[in-house]
């Protein structure tokens, strides 16, 4: 088993930069993950793993053995797991004919983005779209928040005009009767009064846009939404965390469309 003890080792420096430098991640086409759960998810879903470093030899086949203090140096997290690994980024190709779409518009907190990718996977969302100033999909905090969903959930980044083209496209369902897919109904999540109750019936094909907690949905996207949708709650509460609110809306979408 290969063993590394120096911070100056090229592999160590490569992993360190993957965890801290988005430009470097984009140039390399790789990203950093931590923990045995994520490692097992990566193996299960066929991710292309490039390097694995661990503090114990029994954690992963072919892992490079490093001391715990070197893992602490590499990891961008305060409490790193005993295994870190790098994966190749998968191609981000939008799914044609999607029925359930989640749009994250300007969500800058990587934890919220990761949480909503995880919820999207749980509630059978076909496509997640990041737009505006949303956090990097491959930020280690996003990856950690998604808890392995990044390996199985389809996610891509689009500009607003590309989103509008995507949700308004017409496809043909291949079921023998050439029943057409009509455009996707675009709903915007809205806080406070106004908008349709999230507990009501949902369209057959739908995209739900979630904005940032501070700014909400961008005006360019909000103006093109067919209508807004809200979560009924205690009026004394101004708003919910974006990850919580989005997850509730995804559950309501799934619950009402599954009936």
N, C-alpha and C positions, 0 to 999 in steps of 0.2 A: 504494500500500500504506500502510495506517495504521501510524503509528509512535508508541510510547509510551516516554518516558524517565523519568517521575516515579513514585516510589513512592506518591504520593498519588492517582494516577489511580484512579477507581472500579473499573475492570476489574481492575487490579492488586490492589487491596484485596479484591475479591470472590474472586479466585483464591487469594490468600494465606489467606483465612479458610476456604475449602473444604479446604485442605490441613492445617489445624490445629484446626478447630473442628467436632466432630461435630454439636453442636446446630445450628450454622449449616448444615451439609450437609443435615441432616434437614429444616430449614425451607425451604431452597431447592430440595430435590429434585435436587441436582447433586453431582458429585464430581470430584476432580482426578486427572489421569493425566499420566505423563511418558514421553517417549521415542517415537522413530519407529516402533518395533515395535508398541507399544500403539496408536499412532495408526492404523497400517495395519489392525490387528485391529478397531479400532472402526469404521473405514470398511467393512471386509469384512462385519461382522456387523450393520451397520445401526444402530449406536448414534447417538443424537441428540446431536451435538456442538454446544455453545453458543459456546465461545470457544477460539481457538488462538493461542498466543503463541510466537514462535520467534526465535532469534538470527540466522537466515539466511532470506532470502526464498524459497529454493528448496526448503525442507523441507515446506511444505504450502500448498496453494492457499487464498488468503484469510486467511493467518496475519497477526497483528499483529506487527510487527517490534519487538523489545525488545533492549537491550544484555544481554550475558551476565551482568553483575552484577545486573541486575534479575531474571533467571531464578533466580539464586542466592537472591535475597531472597524470591521467591515460593515456591520449592520447599521442602518440609519435609525433603528429603533432603540429605545432605552433598555429594553429587556429582550435581547435576541434569543431565539431558539437555538438548540444545539446543532441545527443543520441549516445551511443556506445553499441556495442553488440558483443558477441562471438558466433562462429559457429563451428560445427564439420567439420573436413575435409572430403570431399567425396572421395571414392575410386578412384584412378587414373588408369583406365583400358583402354588401347589403343583400339580404334575402329577398328574392322576388316573390310577390304574392303573399306577403305577410298579413296576418289578420290582427295581431296584437303588437303594438309598437309603444315603446317608452322613449320619450325625448327628454334629455336632461339639458336644460338651457341655462348655462352660466353658473352651474354648481361648482364652486371653487374648492369646497372642502372635500378632500379625497376620501375621508371616512364616509361621508354621505353618498358619494358616487359609488363606492364599493358596496355599501349597504343596499343601495337600490339595484345594483347589478345582481346581487345575491337574491333580493326579493323578486326581481324579474325572472330569474331562473326558477324560483319556487312556484311562481304563478303562471308559468307557461307563456311568457312573453316571447314572441318570435324574434324581435329585433330591438336592441337598445341603440339609440343615437345620441352621441355627445355633440353639442354645438356651443358656439360662443366661447366664453372663458371657462368652460368646465374643466375640472381637474384632469390631469393626465391619467389615462387608463392604466398606465404602467408605473405610476407612482407606487412605491412599496406600501404606503398606507391604503391606497385604493385596492391593491392586490390582497392585502391582509383583510380589509373590510369585506371584500367579496367572498372570502373563505372558500376559494376553489372555483367559484362560479365563472371566473374569467376564463377558465379552461373549457367551459361547456356552453356558455351563453354568447350568442352572436352580438357583437358590439362593433360599431363603426363611428367615425366622425364625419359630419356633414356641415356645410354652411346652410343658412336658413333657406336660401333659394333652392338648394338641392333637396332639402327636406320637403318643401312644398311640391316639388316635382315628384318626389318619391311617394308621398301620400295621395297624390291626385292621379297617379298612373292607373291605367286599366289593364287587367290581366285576364286570362281565360283559365278557369278551373278545369283541370284535366280529369273529368269524371264521366266522360262519354257523351254528355249532353251539351257541351260547350257553354255551360252557364257562365256568364261574364262576372268577373270580379269588378265591382264598382270601386270608386275611390274611397280611401279611408277617411272616416270622420275624425277631424282633428279637434280635440278637447284641450282646453287650458285649465290647469289647476288654479283656483282663485281662493284667497282667504277672505273671511268676512261675509257680509251679505251679498246677495246676487249669485247668479249661476244656478245650474241644476243640481239637485241633491244627488250626491254620489251613490246613494242607496237605490236609486231608480233604475229602470232598464237601460242597458247600454247598447250601442249599435253593434251590428254583426262584425264589422271591421272598424277598429278604432285605434287612434294614436293619442296618448295622453302626454301633455307637456308639463314638466315640473320646472319651476324657476328657482332662483336662489332665494334664501330666506330674506335677504336684505332688499333685493331689487325686484323679485318676482320674475315673471316671464318677460323677455325683451319685447318692446313695442312692435318690432318688425314681425315677430312670430305671433304675438297676441292678436294683432289686427287680422291675421289670416285664420285664426281658430274659428270653427263653426259655432262654438259656444263655450262657456266656461262651466266648470264643475267644482263643487265645494263639499267639504266635510262638515256636517252639522255638529256643533259642539258648544260648550258653555260659552256664552258671549263675554264672560269675564276673561277668557283666554284669547289673547290676540292672534296667536298662530301656533303651529306645531313645527318641530324640527323637520327639515326637508326630507330626511331619510325616513322619519316616522310617517309624515303625511303621504309621501309617495308610496310607501308600502301599504298603507290603508287603501289608497285609491287602486292600487294593483289588485288587492284582495277583492275589493268591490267589483272591479272589472271582471276578474276571474269568476267570482261567485254568480254574477248576473248573466255572464255570457255562457256559463256552463249549464244553466238551467234549460 
